[in-house]
Amino acid sequence: MNFYQIATLSIASLSYFLAVFILFKGRERTSNVLFALYSVAVGNWSLGKFLAWIATDPGPALLSLKFSIASAMLLPPLFLHFALFFVDRVRTWKIFLIVSYLFSFTLIFLTFFSEYVVSGVSAKWGMNYEIVSGTVYKVFFGFFIFLVLLAMVELWKGLKKQPYFRQVQIKYIIAAAVIGFGGGFLVFVSTLNEALAPVGYFFVPIYPLISAYVIIKHRLLDTDVFIRQSIVYTILTLMITALYLLTINLTREIFSSLFVVILFVLLFNPLRQILQNFIDRVFYRQQIDREAALIEFSKKVITIINLTELLEYIKTSIRETFKLTGVEIVLGSENREGLDLEIKGEKIGSVVIGKKMNGDDFSHAELEMIRVFLGTASAALSNALLHDEVLDRERELFKASRLATIGTLAAGMAHEIKNPLAAMKGMAQILPENINDREFIDRFVELVPRQIDRINRTVEDLLRVGKEPEEKIETFDLSSVLSDINAFFEATFLKKAINVAQSVQKGLMITADREQMYQVFFNLVQNAVQAMPEGGRLSVAAKKDGDRISITVADTGVGVDPVSLNKLFVPFYTTREGGTGLGLFMVERILKRLGGSIKIESTAGRGATARVDMPAQ
């Protein structure tokens, strides 16, 4: 064989291998199918040339050359289709693509059933048979050049819009196309002008070599998994074949070939698993480490609530796992460069990833794993953002609540001070007219100090509300506090004919400020006493229930109406003459600080019950 025959056979073999290789990797991907069809067309063009050049009869040679030209007619639309798909422009050129395919099939029809494209065969370039071009051959030549140039332009225009790794792949595609189609162009020219040697055949073989390089080195169509499995099955096949030959050679007189086949069937899967694990550890250590890092990342990322800490952890994890120069995360729904962070189709941010530190390009598998990282990160970020939003709302509610409380306190205080001042003002206004009235002067002397005391008491109560008390935390028996309060009111109980029934469990140990606990239950007992001006029954019960203590203070007094019952803990609200309305407000405040609570139950005319719940020691 001469050089031209060797060149065309090499091109066909490499192209067919590429097609089969890519289809085995992923027939479900449009890019793989298009590249495989394109490679098959190149292989058919080269194979047809080879078969014609080794033919000994003009009939088969002409048929082979027509097959070659017909295959070449599919190259321009296939390459354009692949290029447009690669830069996501197929929809824009959809109609034009359909027309291009139809035009190619028209030319193919004319090639086989007329002499407009190929009019015959003749000896050329040392070959017995080469085509004699017809009148439409030049139309095909122009069609070929136009579509290839259009594909190049679209690839170049889409170059800057692609991420870095995609740009490298496009540059290699353009380089392979320039060399491959450049060689084809020279073959066209030499066909039209017999004086020119077909030097294009020197360049066309470079096309499949560049394609193979970019597929393996720069992951053009993501063949990692296929290569990984191919290594395993190739080595396994060689091992079993060698073992089979050795076993047959050594045991052919003892064991039957059937037993050997059964043995190999039983050994195949265990050996495959062992070999797969070995290859993974040796050649795919990085991928296994990344999978382990992803599992660890998924476990930890959902436990971080602080947004700043979470963002830093996500960036650090992705950067270290994939050995990147940098990672930046920008939150928000605005369109930015980079990979999107999404939750249920809603964009919450963008991630810009830097280059790999070793300079390699990203494979499809690596990008998919990064997207898995980002999917988990998106869920965690969504939770953190929601947590921040809840905290902001709580702060606003707390602020509004404080303002409302201040307003209530101010209004109540104004009311409590205004009434005594009004009384004193009225007395002062008529004082000059009654200066000699002894009875008036006696009433004046009695009223004014009492009203001043009332104002002073209101101010002191308000100061206690606004000031954080100095707490003296200690552990003590609550029953002793209740006994002290009972002793304080003992004379009052006798004077007002109040019967007291106590059921207080001993050993009710709590950790709190003793004075504050005394204030709480002093207020409750005092309220009960004041609710029974004509006497009645006071019941005090206290017991431990698990890790809680329940205290009940009940009376048979006048009770509280439903409207007032809902306002008992509002500052300055009181139903008793001379009261400030701050007692129960302070009680609730103290209990809340201790992790306790209070509830008042009452019916007008039938007494009231205060139920206190608080943690035990």
Secondary structure, DSSP 8 states (H G I E B T S, - for coil): --HHHHHHHHHHHHHHHHHHHHHHH-TT-HHHHHHHHHHHHHHHHHHHHHHHHH-SSHHHHHHHHHHHHHHHHHHHHHHHHHHHHHTT-TTTTHHHHHHHHHHHHHHHHHHHH-SSSEEEEEEETTEEEEEEE-TTHHHHHHHHHHHHHHHHHHHHHHHTTS-HHHHHHHHHHHHHHHHHHHHHHHHHHHHH-TTS--THHHHTTHHHHHHHHHHHHS-TT--HHHHHHHHHHHHHHHHHHHHHHHHHHHHTTTS-HHHHHHHHHHHHHHHHHHHHHHHHHHH-HHHHHHHHHHHHHHHHHTT---HHHHHHHHHHHHHHHTTBS-EEEEESSS--SSEEEEETTEEEEEEEE--BTT-----HHHHHHHHHHHHHHHHHHHHHHHHHHHHHHHHHHHHHHHHHHHHHHHHHHHHHHHHHHHHHHHHHHHTGGGTT-HHHHHHHHHHHHHHHHHHHHHHHHHHHHHS-----EEEEEHHHHHHHHHHHTHHHHHHTTEEEEEEE-S--EEEEEHHHHHHHHHHHHHHHHHT-TT-EEEEEEEEEETTEEEEEEEE-SS---HHHHTTTTSTT--SSTT--S-HHHHHHHHHHHTT-EEEEEE-TTS-EEEEEEEE--
